[in-house]
């Protein structure tokens, strides 16, 4: 069993957790902790960010944390230990950073089936995490 499992999820896409969450619960056993990570995507362009309210990032992170706490209460089986974490920025970089900061000994994440041309040109978030993680990564499909 694993002591600290990082499970990055997107609450708007059940495919990011429907299969990965049960696997993380199984691998955490009775004593491990699952760290659910929600990431508010980086807008990227300053021209777009200029149209958003000044406190957009703060409110988005607060909402994400609240939504993750509710998710934990409703979806995790009784006896599972889980903590919600939020971040803002580039998804793979934040997953890798959070894994190191939390002392994760496993990253469990979902991946969609690759699209040949898109995967060739721009690799998926899971691919980037697998290639750069210091800890084992379990990709669930």
KOLFIMAR-502688 format. One record per residue (C-alpha): residue number from 0; residue in one letter; x, y, z. Coordinates in steps of 0.25 Angstrom, whole numbers, plus 5000, padded with zeros to 4 digits. Layout:
<atoms>
+-----+---------+------+------+------+
! num ! residuo !   xx !   yy !   zz !
+-----+---------+------+------+------+
! NUM !       a !    X !    Y !    Z !
...
+-----+---------+------+------+------+
</atoms>
This chain:
<atoms>
+-----+---------+------+------+------+
! num ! residuo !   xx !   yy !   zz !
+-----+---------+------+------+------+
!   0 !       x ! 5000 ! 5000 ! 5000 !
!   1 !       x ! 5004 ! 5015 ! 4998 !
!   2 !       x ! 5004 ! 5025 ! 5009 !
!   3 !       x ! 5002 ! 5038 ! 5000 !
!   4 !       x ! 4995 ! 5037 ! 4987 !
!   5 !       x ! 4993 ! 5049 ! 4978 !
!   6 !       x ! 4981 ! 5049 ! 4970 !
!   7 !       x ! 4979 ! 5061 ! 4961 !
!   8 !       x ! 4965 ! 5062 ! 4956 !
!   9 !       x ! 4956 ! 5071 ! 4948 !
!  10 !       x ! 4942 ! 5072 ! 4954 !
!  11 !       x ! 4936 ! 5076 ! 4941 !
!  12 !       x ! 4941 ! 5063 ! 4934 !
!  13 !       x ! 4936 ! 5050 ! 4942 !
!  14 !       x ! 4946 ! 5043 ! 4933 !
!  15 !       x ! 4957 ! 5049 ! 4941 !
!  16 !       x ! 4953 ! 5042 ! 4953 !
!  17 !       x ! 4942 ! 5031 ! 4951 !
!  18 !       x ! 4953 ! 5020 ! 4949 !
!  19 !       x ! 4965 ! 5027 ! 4956 !
!  20 !       x ! 4958 ! 5029 ! 4969 !
!  21 !       x ! 4954 ! 5015 ! 4972 !
!  22 !       x ! 4969 ! 5011 ! 4968 !
!  23 !       x ! 4975 ! 5021 ! 4978 !
!  24 !       x ! 4965 ! 5017 ! 4989 !
!  25 !       x ! 4970 ! 5002 ! 4987 !
!  26 !       x ! 4984 ! 5006 ! 4987 !
!  27 !       x ! 4984 ! 5015 ! 4999 !
!  28 !       x ! 4978 ! 5004 ! 5007 !
!  29 !       x ! 4973 ! 5007 ! 5021 !
!  30 !       x ! 4985 ! 5015 ! 5026 !
!  31 !       x ! 4989 ! 5024 ! 5013 !
!  32 !       x ! 4984 ! 5037 ! 5010 !
!  33 !       x ! 4979 ! 5042 ! 4996 !
!  34 !       x ! 4982 ! 5056 ! 4992 !
!  35 !       x ! 4972 ! 5061 ! 4982 !
!  36 !       x ! 4977 ! 5072 ! 4974 !
!  37 !       x ! 4969 ! 5082 ! 4966 !
!  38 !       x ! 4976 ! 5092 ! 4957 !
!  39 !       x ! 4970 ! 5105 ! 4952 !
!  40 !       x ! 4975 ! 5106 ! 4938 !
!  41 !       x ! 4984 ! 5118 ! 4934 !
!  42 !       x ! 4977 ! 5127 ! 4925 !
!  43 !       x ! 4991 ! 5130 ! 4918 !
!  44 !       x ! 4988 ! 5142 ! 4911 !
!  45 !       x ! 4989 ! 5156 ! 4918 !
!  46 !       x ! 4979 ! 5162 ! 4908 !
!  47 !       x ! 4969 ! 5152 ! 4913 !
!  48 !       x ! 4972 ! 5153 ! 4928 !
!  49 !       x ! 4971 ! 5168 ! 4927 !
!  50 !       x ! 4956 ! 5166 ! 4925 !
!  51 !       x ! 4954 ! 5157 ! 4937 !
!  52 !       x ! 4952 ! 5163 ! 4951 !
!  53 !       x ! 4964 ! 5166 ! 4960 !
!  54 !       x ! 4960 ! 5155 ! 4970 !
!  55 !       x ! 4957 ! 5144 ! 4959 !
!  56 !       x ! 4968 ! 5135 ! 4963 !
!  57 !       x ! 4965 ! 5136 ! 4978 !
!  58 !       x ! 4951 ! 5133 ! 4976 !
!  59 !       x ! 4953 ! 5122 ! 4966 !
!  60 !       x ! 4963 ! 5115 ! 4976 !
!  61 !       x ! 4953 ! 5117 ! 4987 !
!  62 !       x ! 4942 ! 5111 ! 4979 !
!  63 !       x ! 4950 ! 5099 ! 4974 !
!  64 !       x ! 4954 ! 5096 ! 4989 !
!  65 !       x ! 4940 ! 5096 ! 4993 !
!  66 !       x ! 4936 ! 5087 ! 4982 !
!  67 !       x ! 4947 ! 5077 ! 4985 !
!  68 !       x ! 4943 ! 5077 ! 4999 !
!  69 !       x ! 4928 ! 5074 ! 4995 !
!  70 !       x ! 4934 ! 5063 ! 4985 !
!  71 !       x ! 4941 ! 5056 ! 4996 !
!  72 !       x ! 4929 ! 5056 ! 5005 !
!  73 !       x ! 4920 ! 5050 ! 4994 !
!  74 !       x ! 4929 ! 5041 ! 4986 !
!  75 !       x ! 4940 ! 5035 ! 4996 !
!  76 !       x ! 4936 ! 5022 ! 5003 !
!  77 !       x ! 4935 ! 5023 ! 5018 !
!  78 !       x ! 4949 ! 5021 ! 5025 !
!  79 !       x ! 4957 ! 5027 ! 5013 !
!  80 !       x ! 4966 ! 5038 ! 5017 !
!  81 !       x ! 4966 ! 5049 ! 5007 !
!  82 !       x ! 4970 ! 5064 ! 5006 !
!  83 !       x ! 4967 ! 5074 ! 4996 !
!  84 !       x ! 4978 ! 5083 ! 4990 !
!  85 !       x ! 4977 ! 5094 ! 4979 !
!  86 !       x ! 4986 ! 5101 ! 4970 !
!  87 !       x ! 4987 ! 5110 ! 4959 !
!  88 !       x ! 4995 ! 5109 ! 4946 !
!  89 !       x ! 5001 ! 5100 ! 4936 !
!  90 !       x ! 4995 ! 5086 ! 4939 !
!  91 !       x ! 5007 ! 5076 ! 4938 !
!  92 !       x ! 5016 ! 5086 ! 4945 !
!  93 !       x ! 5006 ! 5088 ! 4956 !
!  94 !       x ! 5004 ! 5073 ! 4958 !
!  95 !       x ! 5019 ! 5070 ! 4958 !
!  96 !       x ! 5021 ! 5081 ! 4968 !
!  97 !       x ! 5010 ! 5077 ! 4977 !
!  98 !       x ! 5015 ! 5062 ! 4977 !
!  99 !       x ! 5028 ! 5067 ! 4982 !
! 100 !       x ! 5023 ! 5077 ! 4992 !
! 101 !       x ! 5013 ! 5066 ! 4998 !
! 102 !       x ! 5023 ! 5055 ! 4998 !
! 103 !       x ! 5014 ! 5047 ! 4989 !
! 104 !       x ! 5019 ! 5033 ! 4987 !
! 105 !       x ! 5010 ! 5030 ! 4976 !
! 106 !       x ! 5002 ! 5039 ! 4966 !
! 107 !       x ! 4989 ! 5033 ! 4960 !
! 108 !       x ! 4983 ! 5040 ! 4949 !
! 109 !       x ! 4973 ! 5037 ! 4937 !
! 110 !       x ! 4977 ! 5039 ! 4923 !
! 111 !       x ! 4968 ! 5039 ! 4911 !
! 112 !       x ! 4972 ! 5030 ! 4899 !
! 113 !       x ! 4982 ! 5037 ! 4890 !
! 114 !       x ! 4979 ! 5044 ! 4877 !
! 115 !       x ! 4990 ! 5041 ! 4868 !
! 116 !       x ! 4993 ! 5054 ! 4862 !
! 117 !       x ! 4990 ! 5062 ! 4874 !
! 118 !       x ! 4999 ! 5053 ! 4883 !
! 119 !       x ! 5010 ! 5054 ! 4873 !
! 120 !       x ! 5010 ! 5069 ! 4872 !
! 121 !       x ! 5006 ! 5072 ! 4887 !
! 122 !       x ! 5007 ! 5062 ! 4897 !
! 123 !       x ! 4996 ! 5060 ! 4908 !
! 124 !       x ! 4997 ! 5064 ! 4922 !
! 125 !       x ! 4998 ! 5050 ! 4926 !
! 126 !       x ! 5010 ! 5048 ! 4917 !
! 127 !       x ! 5017 ! 5060 ! 4922 !
! 128 !       x ! 5015 ! 5055 ! 4937 !
! 129 !       x ! 5020 ! 5041 ! 4934 !
! 130 !       x ! 5033 ! 5046 ! 4927 !
! 131 !       x ! 5037 ! 5056 ! 4938 !
! 132 !       x ! 5031 ! 5050 ! 4951 !
! 133 !       x ! 5041 ! 5046 ! 4962 !
! 134 !       x ! 5031 ! 5036 ! 4967 !
! 135 !       x ! 5023 ! 5025 ! 4961 !
! 136 !       x ! 5011 ! 5029 ! 4952 !
! 137 !       x ! 4999 ! 5020 ! 4950 !
! 138 !       x ! 4991 ! 5024 ! 4938 !
! 139 !       x ! 4977 ! 5019 ! 4938 !
! 140 !       x ! 4968 ! 5018 ! 4925 !
+-----+---------+------+------+------+
</atoms>
